[in-house]
């Protein structure tokens, strides 16, 4: 039987792109999600073994985020099970400047697996596929952050590095810190999106308390509210305000610029949709 690559979070921003690239290469892919066949759930360890059957490599994306409490222990347990079932090649999506994430990385490193770690900055695609899309559509991006810059990384770059790590030699034992090629504040990123979309979109700084209260009113899960508050109030304090050449190290080419991302996203019309018409 042809071995498969298991992609945990295979319907998410990075996982979906990795699955598309591997499929285009003729690689057999298994999507690791609750709706997958077989299903996979980080909170149900009994689902892990069936998902690992007939697999020779795994892309690990932890839900809801690798920085949440308990993630390192689950990464450790999953890596141990993968090795027990004969799966050695493990590629982990991680986050910059997150203590819990770095604990999870160490669990993987200590497991004895053939590991690669992708330590990433904030995703550019959060503005057109994720948490900030509704705000962009409303014309006002209100976030609890000031002039702290961030080197937004394009998820297409992450996917390209992940595919290389999963399928090519030379990436075992490497920790790639992946960023975009320049720093932007959230206000500057919003302004670039506004120009690309050719419509007014403004950035507004709000207090962390007001932002958390707004998320709670939206009835978001408590763990998500705590995670977002942690990312904005602790991680986004300037510790990650520098670019790296991780994409070039892994792929031999420069990282994709935010302006290119914004132009391509705008061309799809995603930022000109009517908020109330979205499912």
Backbone as CSV, one residue per row, in Angstrom:
resi,resn,N_x,N_y,N_z,CA_x,CA_y,CA_z,C_x,C_y,C_z
1,UNK,0.843,-1.199,0.000,0.000,0.000,0.000,0.879,1.250,0.000
2,UNK,0.509,2.238,-0.811,1.248,3.495,-0.873,1.126,4.246,0.441
3,UNK,2.256,4.643,0.997,2.234,5.405,2.233,1.686,6.811,1.969
4,UNK,1.047,7.373,2.992,0.428,8.685,2.876,1.135,9.698,3.778
5,UNK,0.958,10.970,3.454,1.370,12.058,4.335,0.142,12.541,5.082
6,UNK,0.203,12.498,6.404,-0.891,12.979,7.241,-0.704,14.474,7.488
7,UNK,-1.737,15.241,7.192,-1.679,16.692,7.383,-2.694,17.063,8.464
8,UNK,-2.187,17.308,9.668,-3.065,17.699,10.765,-3.443,19.170,10.585
9,UNK,-4.733,19.457,10.681,-5.201,20.795,10.333,-5.218,20.959,8.824
10,UNK,-5.559,19.883,8.130,-5.462,19.863,6.674,-6.457,20.720,5.941
11,UNK,-7.433,21.297,6.657,-8.379,22.218,6.024,-8.091,23.673,6.388
12,UNK,-7.030,23.897,7.171,-6.684,25.249,7.600,-5.838,26.000,6.583
13,UNK,-5.356,27.176,6.981,-4.641,28.054,6.053,-3.388,27.399,5.491
14,UNK,-2.584,26.790,6.368,-1.365,26.154,5.867,-1.644,24.742,5.372
15,UNK,-2.436,23.978,6.118,-2.678,22.581,5.764,-3.303,22.405,4.393
16,UNK,-4.277,23.267,4.072,-4.940,23.169,2.770,-3.941,23.379,1.635
17,UNK,-3.061,24.351,1.801,-2.067,24.630,0.766,-1.053,23.488,0.638
18,UNK,-0.670,22.919,1.757,0.268,21.799,1.721,-0.372,20.612,1.015
19,UNK,-1.629,20.341,1.335,-2.332,19.220,0.696,-2.400,19.412,-0.813
20,UNK,-2.696,20.618,-1.260,-2.775,20.893,-2.691,-1.426,20.663,-3.367
21,UNK,-0.353,21.105,-2.730,0.971,20.964,-3.327,1.409,19.505,-3.373
22,UNK,1.169,18.778,-2.302,1.556,17.368,-2.283,0.753,16.568,-3.308
23,UNK,-0.536,16.862,-3.403,-1.379,16.162,-4.384,-0.885,16.438,-5.800
24,UNK,-0.493,17.683,-6.066,0.030,18.032,-7.392,1.316,17.286,-7.709
25,UNK,2.061,16.918,-6.663,3.283,16.146,-6.840,3.013,14.650,-6.956
26,UNK,1.744,14.258,-6.860,1.401,12.850,-6.938,1.532,12.108,-5.635
27,UNK,1.616,12.862,-4.522,1.741,12.250,-3.197,0.364,11.936,-2.629
28,UNK,0.253,10.804,-1.970,-0.998,10.447,-1.305,-1.113,11.238,-0.008
29,UNK,-2.280,11.837,0.219,-2.496,12.737,1.351,-3.681,12.265,2.179
30,UNK,-3.530,12.353,3.493,-4.652,12.125,4.404,-4.865,13.399,5.206
31,UNK,-6.088,13.906,5.210,-6.420,15.120,5.946,-6.764,14.755,7.391
32,UNK,-6.008,15.318,8.316,-6.259,15.077,9.734,-7.158,16.154,10.310
33,UNK,-8.431,15.840,10.458,-9.403,16.771,11.024,-10.548,15.963,11.614
34,UNK,-11.419,16.603,12.342,-12.552,15.894,12.933,-13.454,15.306,11.872
35,UNK,-13.517,15.958,10.707,-14.366,15.470,9.625,-13.616,14.567,8.660
36,UNK,-12.333,14.311,8.936,-11.539,13.466,8.062,-11.936,11.999,8.174
37,UNK,-11.383,11.205,7.274,-11.648,9.766,7.280,-10.314,9.019,7.278
38,UNK,-9.922,8.454,8.429,-10.588,8.502,9.733,-10.466,9.891,10.367
39,UNK,-11.344,10.180,11.303,-11.322,11.473,11.965,-10.129,11.610,12.900
40,UNK,-9.720,12.866,13.120,-8.628,13.162,14.054,-9.049,14.299,14.958
41,UNK,-8.817,14.128,16.265,-9.180,15.152,17.245,-8.078,15.192,18.298
42,UNK,-7.471,16.356,18.479,-6.416,16.479,19.478,-6.909,16.123,20.876
43,UNK,-8.192,16.325,21.138,-8.731,16.044,22.466,-9.181,14.608,22.635
44,UNK,-9.056,13.798,21.596,-9.447,12.382,21.650,-8.264,11.542,21.172
45,UNK,-7.403,11.154,22.112,-6.179,10.433,21.756,-6.467,9.122,21.034
46,UNK,-7.636,8.559,21.236,-7.993,7.312,20.567,-8.083,7.478,19.047
47,UNK,-8.225,8.717,18.571,-8.307,8.955,17.118,-6.931,9.049,16.469
48,UNK,-5.886,9.174,17.264,-4.558,9.413,16.701,-4.015,8.194,15.958
49,UNK,-4.132,7.029,16.583,-3.579,5.816,15.990,-4.146,5.499,14.621
50,UNK,-5.474,5.468,14.459,-6.036,5.205,13.132,-5.595,6.222,12.091
51,UNK,-5.447,7.499,12.490,-5.015,8.521,11.532,-3.566,8.297,11.084
52,UNK,-2.763,7.654,11.924,-1.353,7.420,11.613,-1.116,6.134,10.818
53,UNK,-2.147,5.324,10.641,-1.988,4.060,9.923,-1.593,4.316,8.468
54,UNK,-0.591,3.577,7.991,-0.127,3.679,6.596,0.373,5.078,6.244
55,UNK,0.996,5.715,7.219,1.540,7.070,7.044,3.053,7.017,7.197
56,UNK,3.767,7.826,6.407,5.223,7.877,6.564,5.755,9.263,6.921
57,UNK,4.879,10.278,6.954,5.288,11.626,7.332,4.063,12.387,7.814
58,UNK,4.290,13.340,8.721,3.178,14.110,9.284,3.525,15.583,9.354
59,UNK,2.588,16.421,8.917,2.643,17.863,9.166,1.761,18.123,10.375
60,UNK,2.337,18.713,11.419,1.633,18.892,12.687,1.259,20.356,12.880
61,UNK,-0.033,20.630,12.824,-0.567,21.937,13.166,-1.521,21.732,14.334
62,UNK,-1.217,22.337,15.475,-1.993,22.089,16.695,-3.156,23.070,16.808
63,UNK,-4.324,22.537,17.138,-5.528,23.379,17.292,-5.882,23.510,18.770
64,UNK,-6.261,24.730,19.250,-6.438,25.959,18.469,-5.143,26.718,18.219
65,UNK,-4.104,26.469,19.009,-2.816,27.108,18.795,-1.799,26.400,19.671
66,UNK,-0.592,26.288,19.177,0.426,25.559,19.903,0.854,26.259,21.196
67,UNK,0.420,27.513,21.383,0.771,28.247,22.598,-0.186,27.985,23.754
68,UNK,-1.268,27.244,23.535,-2.232,27.038,24.610,-1.691,26.031,25.612
69,UNK,-2.077,26.141,26.888,-1.625,25.180,27.892,-2.008,23.754,27.503
70,UNK,-1.094,22.838,27.765,-1.342,21.437,27.457,-0.837,20.999,26.105
71,UNK,-0.545,21.947,25.213,-0.080,21.593,23.870,1.238,20.815,23.894
72,UNK,2.230,21.224,24.680,3.492,20.471,24.670,3.317,19.000,25.023
73,UNK,2.475,18.737,26.014,2.270,17.353,26.435,1.602,16.526,25.334
74,UNK,0.677,17.125,24.616,0.008,16.399,23.534,0.946,16.202,22.340
75,UNK,1.787,17.179,22.060,2.777,17.011,20.999,3.721,15.862,21.356
76,UNK,4.136,15.792,22.613,5.015,14.723,23.072,4.345,13.360,22.897
77,UNK,3.097,13.262,23.359,2.377,11.987,23.267,2.148,11.587,21.816
78,UNK,1.825,12.553,20.972,1.586,12.245,19.561,2.875,11.780,18.892
79,UNK,3.994,12.459,19.154,5.266,12.077,18.551,5.667,10.667,18.981
80,UNK,5.458,10.349,20.246,5.788,9.011,20.737,4.951,7.945,20.033
81,UNK,3.668,8.233,19.841,2.804,7.277,19.157,3.199,7.132,17.694
82,UNK,3.519,8.256,17.057,3.931,8.201,15.657,5.171,7.317,15.492
83,UNK,6.154,7.498,16.362,7.364,6.683,16.288,7.047,5.214,16.540
84,UNK,6.168,4.966,17.486,5.781,3.587,17.787,5.146,2.913,16.573
85,UNK,4.435,3.709,15.760,3.775,3.165,14.577,4.648,3.256,13.325
86,UNK,5.921,3.620,13.524,6.860,3.608,12.418,6.939,4.881,11.611
87,UNK,6.349,5.958,12.101,6.383,7.248,11.387,7.470,8.115,12.013
88,UNK,8.501,8.431,11.264,9.624,9.183,11.815,9.645,10.650,11.369
89,UNK,9.107,10.933,10.194,9.236,12.286,9.618,8.114,13.177,10.127
90,UNK,8.446,14.141,10.991,7.456,15.019,11.602,7.863,16.474,11.393
91,UNK,6.954,17.258,10.825,7.189,18.685,10.575,6.177,19.475,11.396
92,UNK,6.663,20.333,12.283,5.817,21.037,13.252,5.676,22.513,12.910
93,UNK,4.427,22.990,12.851,4.146,24.425,12.740,4.185,25.029,14.132
94,UNK,5.030,26.037,14.322,5.180,26.659,15.634,5.060,28.172,15.506
95,UNK,5.178,28.857,16.639,5.011,30.306,16.655,6.213,31.007,17.268
96,UNK,6.464,32.217,16.832,7.587,33.004,17.334,7.265,33.626,18.681
97,UNK,8.228,33.579,19.585,8.120,34.298,20.840,7.075,33.768,21.792
98,UNK,6.668,32.508,21.613,5.635,31.917,22.462,6.257,30.811,23.313
99,UNK,6.288,31.014,24.641,6.964,30.082,25.531,6.406,28.671,25.416
100,UNK,5.083,28.551,25.418,4.481,27.223,25.321,4.848,26.560,23.998
101,UNK,4.888,27.351,22.928,5.250,26.806,21.634,6.671,26.252,21.663
102,UNK,7.566,26.964,22.310,8.952,26.506,22.383,9.077,25.258,23.250
103,UNK,8.218,25.118,24.261,8.190,23.878,25.039,7.759,22.713,24.149
104,UNK,6.757,22.946,23.304,6.287,21.898,22.392,7.379,21.536,21.392
105,UNK,8.092,22.544,20.894,9.211,22.267,19.992,10.221,21.331,20.647
106,UNK,10.548,21.616,21.915,11.544,20.798,22.604,11.054,19.373,22.789
107,UNK,9.755,19.209,23.026,9.186,17.868,23.134,9.424,17.087,21.850
108,UNK,9.240,17.739,20.715,9.457,17.080,19.430,10.938,16.773,19.225
109,UNK,11.788,17.723,19.541,13.228,17.525,19.383,13.708,16.340,20.220
110,UNK,13.184,16.230,21.438,13.610,15.170,22.352,12.999,13.810,22.024
111,UNK,12.035,13.770,21.112,11.306,12.535,20.848,12.126,11.495,20.093
112,UNK,13.147,11.934,19.370,13.913,11.021,18.542,13.417,10.962,17.111
113,UNK,12.409,11.745,16.772,11.878,11.774,15.408,12.830,12.513,14.475
114,UNK,12.637,12.318,13.181,13.312,13.134,12.170,12.473,14.407,12.012
115,UNK,12.819,15.433,12.761,11.954,16.597,12.896,12.445,17.784,12.073
116,UNK,11.470,18.628,11.720,11.724,19.968,11.200,10.707,20.878,11.862
117,UNK,11.134,22.055,12.281,10.238,23.003,12.954,10.135,24.274,12.122
118,UNK,8.906,24.709,11.887,8.630,25.953,11.170,8.077,26.952,12.172
119,UNK,8.926,27.846,12.638,8.520,28.831,13.648,8.118,30.107,12.919
120,UNK,6.835,30.433,12.961,6.289,31.455,12.064,5.799,32.703,12.775
121,UNK,5.857,33.809,12.060,5.268,35.067,12.518,3.782,35.091,12.154
122,UNK,3.104,36.222,12.407,1.679,36.351,12.105,1.448,36.118,10.614
123,UNK,0.364,35.424,10.301,0.038,35.120,8.908,-0.563,36.340,8.208
124,UNK,-0.079,36.656,7.023,-0.724,37.694,6.214,-2.164,37.325,5.914
125,UNK,-2.415,36.050,5.690,-3.762,35.595,5.293,-4.812,35.746,6.384
126,UNK,-4.421,36.147,7.579,-5.440,36.455,8.587,-6.357,37.583,8.132
127,UNK,-5.870,38.409,7.193,-6.665,39.539,6.726,-7.676,39.155,5.638
128,UNK,-7.474,38.032,4.965,-8.447,37.669,3.924,-9.060,36.283,4.101
129,UNK,-8.513,35.486,5.018,-9.072,34.153,5.251,-9.392,33.900,6.718
130,UNK,-8.984,34.788,7.590,-9.077,34.491,9.004,-9.748,35.551,9.840
131,UNK,-9.182,35.766,11.018,-9.837,36.526,12.075,-10.123,37.980,11.729
132,UNK,-9.341,38.558,10.807,-9.483,39.990,10.535,-10.327,40.295,9.303
133,UNK,-10.819,39.279,8.621,-11.555,39.524,7.373,-12.806,40.359,7.596
134,UNK,-13.615,40.008,8.574,-14.850,40.768,8.804,-14.551,42.231,9.108
135,UNK,-13.469,42.475,9.850,-13.096,43.855,10.163,-12.709,44.609,8.893
136,UNK,-11.938,43.961,8.017,-11.561,44.596,6.748,-12.813,44.919,5.939
137,UNK,-13.749,43.974,5.871,-14.977,44.197,5.110,-15.811,45.334,5.690
138,UNK,-15.743,45.506,7.002,-16.518,46.573,7.647,-15.910,47.950,7.393
139,UNK,-14.642,47.961,6.960,-13.960,49.229,6.713,-13.192,49.750,7.900
140,UNK,-13.187,48.985,9.011,-12.466,49.424,10.208,-11.832,48.224,10.905
141,UNK,-10.512,48.211,10.945,-9.773,47.161,11.640,-9.403,47.691,13.014
142,UNK,-10.106,47.256,14.030,-9.891,47.722,15.401,-9.206,46.624,16.203
143,UNK,-7.964,46.895,16.618,-7.173,45.895,17.329,-6.426,46.544,18.494
144,UNK,-6.101,45.760,19.523,-5.400,46.308,20.688,-3.883,46.309,20.513
145,UNK,-3.421,47.004,19.478,-1.985,47.054,19.213,-1.653,48.421,18.639
146,UNK,-0.489,48.912,19.016,-0.079,50.229,18.542,0.948,50.150,17.437
147,UNK,2.142,50.715,17.709,3.158,50.845,16.674,4.174,49.706,16.661
148,UNK,3.845,48.595,17.293,4.746,47.445,17.268,4.700,46.818,15.874
149,UNK,5.829,46.735,15.179,5.811,46.148,13.835,5.908,44.630,13.863
150,UNK,5.448,44.023,12.813,5.424,42.563,12.687,5.827,42.187,11.256
151,UNK,6.672,41.172,11.067,7.066,40.744,9.718,6.111,39.678,9.186
152,UNK,4.906,40.094,8.840,3.861,39.156,8.412,4.393,38.163,7.381
153,UNK,4.106,36.876,7.604,4.572,35.833,6.690,3.413,35.329,5.842
154,UNK,3.697,35.054,4.587,2.690,34.547,3.661,2.558,33.034,3.848
155,UNK,1.336,32.548,3.981,1.153,31.111,4.198,1.560,30.282,2.983
156,UNK,1.638,30.894,1.803,2.170,30.170,0.645,3.645,29.849,0.855
157,UNK,4.378,30.752,1.489,5.775,30.468,1.821,5.867,29.333,2.839
158,UNK,5.005,29.384,3.853,5.016,28.317,4.856,4.750,26.972,4.199
159,UNK,3.759,26.933,3.317,3.407,25.683,2.642,4.566,25.175,1.790
160,UNK,5.238,26.065,1.085,6.362,25.648,0.251,7.486,25.045,1.101
161,UNK,7.758,25.674,2.246,8.804,25.147,3.123,8.370,23.800,3.707
162,UNK,7.114,23.700,4.110,6.619,22.446,4.680,6.714,21.306,3.678
163,UNK,6.331,21.561,2.441,6.385,20.519,1.411,7.832,20.087,1.176
164,UNK,8.737,21.052,1.138,10.148,20.705,0.974,10.626,19.841,2.141
165,UNK,10.234,20.208,3.355,10.658,19.456,4.539,10.069,18.055,4.567
166,UNK,8.862,17.907,4.021,8.191,16.604,4.018,8.685,15.683,2.913
167,UNK,9.242,16.237,1.854,9.512,15.421,0.667,10.959,15.425,0.195
168,UNK,11.777,16.341,0.701,13.138,16.474,0.190,14.166,16.234,1.293
169,UNK,15.371,15.801,0.925,16.435,15.653,1.922,16.992,17.011,2.331
170,UNK,17.688,17.028,3.459,18.387,18.235,3.873,17.667,19.098,4.887
171,UNK,16.482,18.682,5.327,15.723,19.521,6.254,15.566,18.906,7.651
172,UNK,16.028,17.681,7.836,15.907,17.030,9.142,16.792,17.752,10.156
173,UNK,16.210,18.008,11.341,16.954,18.683,12.391,17.100,20.176,12.197
174,UNK,16.298,20.760,11.306,16.365,22.206,11.043,15.184,22.924,11.680
175,UNK,15.467,24.072,12.292,14.433,24.971,12.792,14.460,26.211,11.906
176,UNK,13.425,26.373,11.112,13.333,27.527,10.218,12.413,28.568,10.840
177,UNK,12.953,29.762,11.053,12.125,30.865,11.546,11.654,31.641,10.319
178,UNK,10.349,31.617,10.079,9.800,32.127,8.822,9.095,33.465,9.048
179,UNK,9.529,34.481,8.312,8.907,35.801,8.347,8.812,36.334,6.932
180,UNK,8.071,37.443,6.804,8.117,38.188,5.563,9.412,38.974,5.488
181,UNK,9.656,39.695,4.369,10.931,40.392,4.179,11.016,41.768,4.819
182,UNK,9.907,42.276,5.383,9.964,43.603,6.009,8.950,43.698,7.135
183,UNK,9.170,44.702,7.989,8.304,44.943,9.134,7.201,45.926,8.772
184,UNK,5.973,45.637,9.254,4.860,46.572,9.124,4.088,46.584,10.432
185,UNK,3.627,47.765,10.822,2.660,47.812,11.904,1.310,47.344,11.366
186,UNK,0.382,47.037,12.249,-0.948,46.640,11.786,-1.624,47.800,11.049
187,UNK,-1.323,49.027,11.454,-1.879,50.180,10.750,-1.325,50.258,9.327
188,UNK,-0.022,50.008,9.171,0.582,50.030,7.837,0.063,48.890,6.972
189,UNK,-0.122,47.712,7.578,-0.668,46.582,6.824,-2.082,46.893,6.356
190,UNK,-2.874,47.502,7.235,-4.241,47.879,6.866,-4.236,48.890,5.724
191,UNK,-3.304,49.842,5.766,-3.209,50.843,4.706,-2.842,50.189,3.369
192,UNK,-1.964,49.206,3.387,-1.609,48.513,2.143,-2.805,47.745,1.583
193,UNK,-3.575,47.156,2.466,-4.787,46.452,2.027,-5.779,47.441,1.431
194,UNK,-5.925,48.596,2.071,-6.838,49.620,1.576,-6.452,50.055,0.163
195,UNK,-5.156,50.259,-0.068,-4.694,50.656,-1.397,-4.939,49.544,-2.411
196,UNK,-4.631,48.312,-2.033,-4.786,47.193,-2.961,-6.248,46.958,-3.314
197,UNK,-7.125,47.109,-2.310,-8.555,46.887,-2.525,-9.245,48.090,-3.139
198,UNK,-8.553,49.233,-3.140,-9.091,50.476,-3.690,-10.398,50.866,-3.003
199,UNK,-10.375,50.786,-1.670,-11.520,51.229,-0.875,-11.016,51.655,0.488
200,UNK,-11.732,52.574,1.149,-11.259,53.062,2.448,-11.386,51.997,3.543
201,UNK,-10.270,51.715,4.185,-10.234,50.811,5.334,-9.287,51.453,6.337
202,UNK,-9.778,51.745,7.510,-8.932,52.429,8.477,-8.598,51.513,9.644
203,UNK,-7.474,51.819,10.286,-7.056,51.087,11.472,-7.359,51.924,12.704
204,UNK,-7.879,51.274,13.743,-8.191,51.947,15.002,-7.604,51.127,16.148
205,UNK,-6.860,51.787,17.006,-6.341,51.106,18.187,-7.396,51.129,19.289
206,UNK,-7.657,49.978,19.889,-8.595,49.877,21.005,-7.871,49.259,22.186
207,UNK,-8.470,49.346,23.345,-7.850,48.757,24.531,-8.014,47.240,24.508
208,UNK,-7.099,46.567,25.180,-7.177,45.106,25.253,-8.458,44.674,25.949
209,UNK,-8.862,45.401,26.983,-10.087,45.044,27.706,-11.307,45.145,26.795
210,UNK,-11.370,46.221,26.014,-12.511,46.382,25.102,-12.521,45.300,24.035
211,UNK,-11.334,44.939,23.568,-11.255,43.911,22.528,-11.693,42.558,23.070
212,UNK,-11.227,42.222,24.263,-11.614,40.954,24.885,-13.117,40.932,25.146
213,UNK,-13.654,42.063,25.612,-15.099,42.134,25.877,-15.891,41.940,24.580
214,UNK,-15.401,42.517,23.481,-16.092,42.369,22.198,-16.075,40.915,21.738
215,UNK,-14.947,40.225,21.941,-14.874,38.814,21.569,-15.815,37.976,22.425
216,UNK,-15.891,38.312,23.698,-16.786,37.568,24.586,-18.242,37.766,24.181
217,UNK,-18.597,38.989,23.762,-19.962,39.262,23.312,-20.306,38.466,22.055
218,UNK,-19.295,38.147,21.265,-19.503,37.346,20.056,-19.632,35.861,20.386
219,UNK,-19.523,35.549,21.681,-19.658,34.176,22.177,-18.594,33.244,21.597
220,UNK,-17.405,33.795,21.419,-16.288,32.953,21.012,-15.877,32.071,22.183
221,UNK,-15.331,30.891,21.913,-14.900,30.007,23.004,-13.903,30.711,23.920
222,UNK,-14.000,30.428,25.199,-13.136,31.082,26.184,-11.662,30.875,25.865
223,UNK,-11.309,29.672,25.379,-9.908,29.393,25.067,-9.407,30.268,23.929
224,UNK,-10.290,30.589,22.982,-9.905,31.447,21.866,-9.722,32.879,22.352
225,UNK,-10.622,33.336,23.205,-10.525,34.690,23.766,-9.216,34.853,24.534
226,UNK,-8.891,33.860,25.361,-7.652,33.929,26.146,-6.423,33.903,25.244
227,UNK,-6.479,33.089,24.203,-5.350,32.989,23.288,-5.094,34.311,22.571
228,UNK,-6.147,34.901,22.027,-5.987,36.159,21.290,-5.493,37.266,22.225
229,UNK,-6.032,37.303,23.444,-5.579,38.294,24.415,-4.089,38.111,24.717
230,UNK,-3.671,36.859,24.861,-2.260,36.551,25.122,-1.381,37.012,23.959
231,UNK,-1.805,36.730,22.747,-0.998,37.084,21.580,-0.838,38.593,21.443
232,UNK,-1.925,39.329,21.691,-1.865,40.778,21.529,-1.194,41.484,22.695
233,UNK,-1.403,41.005,23.907,-0.908,41.729,25.084,0.477,41.289,25.529
234,UNK,0.876,40.063,25.184,2.188,39.584,25.626,3.151,39.353,24.465
235,UNK,2.735,38.547,23.493,3.653,38.186,22.410,3.957,39.379,21.510
236,UNK,2.957,40.203,21.250,3.139,41.344,20.354,3.650,42.551,21.149
237,UNK,4.856,42.395,21.709,5.446,43.451,22.536,6.765,43.951,21.963
238,UNK,7.073,43.550,20.746,8.328,43.959,20.118,9.362,42.857,20.068
239,UNK,9.122,41.750,20.750,10.114,40.669,20.777,10.351,40.049,19.391
240,UNK,9.336,40.158,18.518,9.447,39.577,17.183,9.626,40.631,16.095
241,UNK,10.000,41.835,16.490,10.094,42.935,15.529,11.419,42.913,14.773
242,UNK,11.673,41.793,14.119,12.843,41.669,13.243,12.551,40.590,12.216
243,UNK,13.152,40.742,11.053,12.940,39.766,9.984,14.042,38.714,10.024
244,UNK,13.756,37.561,9.421,14.733,36.481,9.320,14.832,36.045,7.861
245,UNK,15.805,35.194,7.580,15.938,34.678,6.217,15.597,33.191,6.166
246,UNK,14.666,32.762,7.014,14.296,31.350,7.073,13.761,30.807,5.761
247,UNK,12.977,31.613,5.056,12.438,31.148,3.771,13.580,30.917,2.784
248,UNK,14.517,31.824,2.740,15.662,31.659,1.836,16.516,30.457,2.243
249,UNK,16.700,30.267,3.532,17.481,29.116,3.997,16.858,27.810,3.503
250,UNK,15.536,27.725,3.592,14.847,26.483,3.248,14.668,26.300,1.748
251,UNK,14.408,27.402,1.029,13.998,27.294,-0.374,14.973,27.917,-1.367
252,UNK,15.925,28.715,-0.882,16.855,29.368,-1.797,16.266,30.543,-2.533
253,UNK,15.171,31.097,-2.034,14.543,32.272,-2.643,14.052,33.193,-1.536
254,UNK,13.790,34.467,-1.853,13.317,35.384,-0.812,11.873,35.124,-0.419
255,UNK,11.518,35.591,0.756,10.130,35.506,1.216,9.247,36.449,0.411
256,UNK,7.970,36.106,0.335,7.002,36.913,-0.420,6.640,38.169,0.379
257,UNK,6.588,39.303,-0.309,6.305,40.568,0.365,4.813,40.753,0.609
258,UNK,4.474,41.494,1.646,3.083,41.738,2.002,2.340,42.449,0.879
259,UNK,3.012,43.341,0.173,2.352,44.063,-0.916,1.914,43.111,-2.020
260,UNK,2.730,42.116,-2.317,2.363,41.127,-3.329,1.164,40.307,-2.852
261,UNK,1.205,39.921,-1.587,0.054,39.217,-1.013,-1.211,40.054,-1.146
262,UNK,-1.140,41.340,-0.777,-2.321,42.202,-0.793,-2.865,42.366,-2.212
263,UNK,-1.989,42.524,-3.187,-2.436,42.655,-4.578,-3.168,41.386,-5.035
264,UNK,-2.585,40.228,-4.728,-3.194,38.966,-5.169,-4.524,38.719,-4.471
265,UNK,-4.587,39.019,-3.174,-5.837,38.828,-2.444,-6.912,39.783,-2.959
266,UNK,-6.537,41.035,-3.211,-7.499,42.020,-3.708,-8.053,41.594,-5.062
267,UNK,-7.222,40.981,-5.882,-7.644,40.572,-7.226,-8.747,39.515,-7.189
268,UNK,-8.878,38.798,-6.087,-9.942,37.790,-5.963,-11.287,38.428,-5.634
269,UNK,-11.290,39.694,-5.211,-12.521,40.375,-4.834,-12.962,40.118,-3.413
270,UNK,-12.144,39.406,-2.634,-12.558,39.023,-1.282,-12.815,40.240,-0.397
271,UNK,-12.099,41.336,-0.625,-12.255,42.511,0.227,-13.328,43.467,-0.279
272,UNK,-14.039,43.075,-1.315,-15.131,43.900,-1.815,-16.478,43.239,-1.621
273,UNK,-16.493,42.142,-0.846,-17.743,41.451,-0.571,-18.589,42.267,0.406
274,UNK,-19.869,41.957,0.459,-20.780,42.579,1.414,-20.817,41.721,2.666
275,UNK,-20.421,42.242,3.838,-20.338,41.419,5.047,-21.579,40.598,5.318
276,UNK,-22.761,41.169,5.181,-23.998,40.471,5.529,-24.309,39.340,4.553
277,UNK,-23.640,39.363,3.390,-23.919,38.333,2.382,-23.029,37.110,2.553
278,UNK,-22.038,37.206,3.455,-21.130,36.092,3.660,-21.769,35.041,4.540
279,UNK,-21.531,33.768,4.188,-22.086,32.670,4.988,-21.372,32.600,6.314
